[in-house]
Amino acid sequence: MPFFEQEEKIDFKKYFFLFLSNWYWFVLAVFFTIGAAWVYHRFTNPLYAVSASLLINEDKGSNPLEGSGGSGSLNASDVFQGFGLFQGKQNLENQIQILQSWTLVSKAVNEMNAEVSYYEVDMGLEKELYNNAPFRIEWLSRHQQLVGATFEFDAQPHSGRFILNVTGEKPRTWDFRHRQAIHQYSDYSVTLPVRLNEVIERSEFAFRIIPVNGATLPEGTYRFRFNTHGALVDYFRHSLTVATVNKDATLLNLKMESATPSKSISFLNKLMEVYQQQNLDKKNEMATRTIQFISSQLGSVSDSLTASERHREQFQSRNNLLDLSYQSQQLLDQMVSLQEQKEQLSTQKSYYTYLLNYLKSNNDLKQIAAPSTVGINNPMLVSLLQQLAGQTLDLTTLETTVIDKNHPTLQQLRSQIEVTKKALIENSRTMLHQSNMAIGDIDKRLAKLHGVTEKLPEVERNFVNIERKYRLDSDTYTFLLQKLSEAKIAKASNTPDNAIIDPAMLAGSAPISPNKRIDYLLALFLGLAVPGAILLISDWMDDKIRNEEEVKKMSDIPVLGNIPHAPDGDTKRTSLLDTPNSPLGEAYRALRQTLKYFIKGKNKTVLAITSAGAGEGKTFSALSTAASFALMGHSTVVLDLDLRRSTLAKELHLPGHIGVSSYLAGTDAIDDIVFSSRHRNLKIIPAGEFPPNPGELLADEKMGELISTLKERFDRIVIDSSPLLVADLFQYASCVDGFIFVVRQGLTRKPALEKAMTDLKRHQLKNIGILYNDVMQSRTKNGYGYGYGYGYGYEYVYGFDPSAKQRKDGKMRISKWMKDKLSNDARHKNQNREN
């Protein structure tokens, strides 16, 4: 089973100690993230939320003069019927788009006087001062000004002089009256000595700095900038959010997020004020046009009434006529009634003619006079005019928000308007034809009445005609006066179709960004999570052996012992011979005791020491194991069979051309390749020169003869074998009594160990044990380990106490402790075996 599939459950204890052993990384990371959060809060202007609410009345017709209708009621919706001001429903989405439109925002910005922005600088942090700056800029509107540049100065107490620094990247001079750029610079930098209240004039700008209170400014660093109208409109439009409170309500919520809440409050209030005024202006505009239309009709009727009244009075005075006879009065009443009907039809005919000409020649469909002004109550005409007014309003709204003028929605609305216009033209033509027919019929009836009047006496007949003309002009004048009065009252009574529910105010006292509590919690979390994640990833990615438990999980081969890490300077090949009582010597003595049971008491034993790869300590372990046997009085020889890259001869200062390879090649005898060491019981047989065919040489019969001869001469033969990366060991494995596989902490890789264990099992080798080498707690990634117990003593003697005498005493104490421990371990093992 692969090594990464061996772990079936999470070892929480392992990860706890992994984090605990690397606590300093967590402290450093938390310190850094908390510090970064503090710096971010210190040099970031807080954002505040500002909101307002506006009620949109979907049902139009809030005029207080609206009544139930009827002959005697004054109904404003009747006055303006067909125009759509008092009937129908407003499109809520259209109102949202209107509030966010460039035109409306531009009107609000015009009334704010925000062309100059003022700032205070504190430790590099710029804070805008809106309506509370200690100075104001009085600038000349006829003079161009520099926009896109920063004007900065340091104010000193009790001083009206300072240095003004003007800097900017690609600034431009701007004509505020015509709202156009004049000249653009690549980079701009100017330093000027200035005084308060004095005009600073250059070709690029002209203004003066006026303190608000007193003759001087408070100490500090101040800045100001000129803003173009378009830039201000774009800023407020992008910051503004308009949305409904819920889908069933017509209450709109206007929101802004700004570092200068007072500026946003001022803008929102001004925007709602402009929106209401625009709505009222549209109503009043239509009412004004209606009043103008009636007034123009009144002018001509008034002149006619004056003339007919004078003619009537003169005729009565000249003929001494006070009243008409009964017959004449009846004829007069009928003729007046028919004439009034004809005049009304003529007026309606004039309106239809006006409407046809208007629809054919004028594209501004928002300014059509209401049909009710001439007494037209045609439901079809009224409905079509309402529909046209709504479509025109939708088109105007979308044109202010949609950039692409060929947008499909705009095209669709234009098509709908054309269809509605054609229907209106057809309806107007039909009504015009009907009016002509009705006028012709009245003319016939009037002609008959004229024939009857011809039979009356001449004086009475003439008076009837004069009286008829007078009454007709009087009734028409009275009717128009009534309509004019109604229109004026309706205009005066107009109110907006919306109401401000909540003026702009802060949505809570705390800033919405940055949120200190959340940011510091996030910083703490990141300070703990980032190093934790790095440690977890590195642990997951790490394929090196870190503790003995990992070795045991990957193989059922027993672990014979743990070899502690030797301090720097104490890693010579002969360190066990030089310092036999060191903890390193104690470890190999413990290994020697374990090997007694491993080799089952054989007098002559051959041990092969190998590893998964190079650098894992097999040569050192071979020498140290052999030295341990030699110190016990056993004649021991180290046989170097690493014929590929051995460094044993060089490190022990032995000849490099004599050794196993020369013996197997037949150039040297056994006695020639055996070298003495510093201990009389320990001999060394180096590898010799590296042959081109090491595998074939080791499989030669002479290899078996060599081992047999050495077994006759020595009690213990310790073979320093090649790593299992190559198959050299298996060439002479039949001559070996036991195998020691060296695993080095922090170096041996799990895939290599897995492959080596597979190779050992495939060749069915027996008497195999693992030696866990170079154990040091600081290299155990999980922070706790199963390291060699007296490794801590070794660290105590050599790491913390520099005194030579104390080191010697420490060695003696550790040696005595280890002897007692090993003796007890051996006694327990014998008892267990007997049981």
Secondary structure, 3 states (H helix, E strand, C coil): CCHHHCCCCCCHHHHHHHHHHCHHHHHHHHHHHHHHHHHHHHCCCCEEEEEEEEEECCECCCCCCCCCCCCCCCCHHHHCCCCCCCCCECCHHHHHHHHCCHHHHHHHHHCCCCCEEEEEEECCEEEEECCCCCEEEEECCCCCEEECCEEEEEECCCCCEEEEEEEEECCEEEECCCCEEEEECCEEEEEEEEECCCEEECCCCEEEEEECCCCCCCCEEEEEEECCHHHHHHHHHHHEEEEECCCCCCEEEEEEEECCHHHHHHHHHHHHHHHHHHHHHHHHHHHHHHHHHHHHHHHHHHHHHHHHHHHHHHHHHHHCCCCCCHHHHHHHHHHHHHHHHHHHHHHHHHHHHHHHHHHHHCCCHHHCCCHHHHCCCCHHHHHHHHHHHHHHHHHHHHHHHCCCCCCHHHHHHHHHHHHHHHHHHHHHHHHHHHHHHHHHHHHHHHHHHHHHHCCCCHHHHHHHHHHHHHHHHHHHHHHHHHHHHHHHHHHHCCCCCEEEEEEEEECCCCCCECCHHHHHHHHHHHHHHHHHHHHHHHHHHCCECCCHHHHHHHCCCCEEEEEECCCCCCCCCCHHHHCCCCHHHHHHHHHHHHHHHHCCCCCCEEEEEEECCCCCCHHHHHHHHHHHHHHCCCCEEEEECCCCCCCHHHHCCCCCCCCHHHHHCCCCCHHHHCEECCCCCEEEECCCCCCCCHHHHHCCHHHHHHHHHHHHHCCEEEEECCCCCCCHHHHCHHHCCEEEEEEECCCCEHHHHHHHHHHHHHCCCCCEEEEEEEECHHHCCCCCCCCCCCHHHHHHHHHHCCCHHHHHHHHHHHHHHHHHHHHHHHHHHHHHHHC
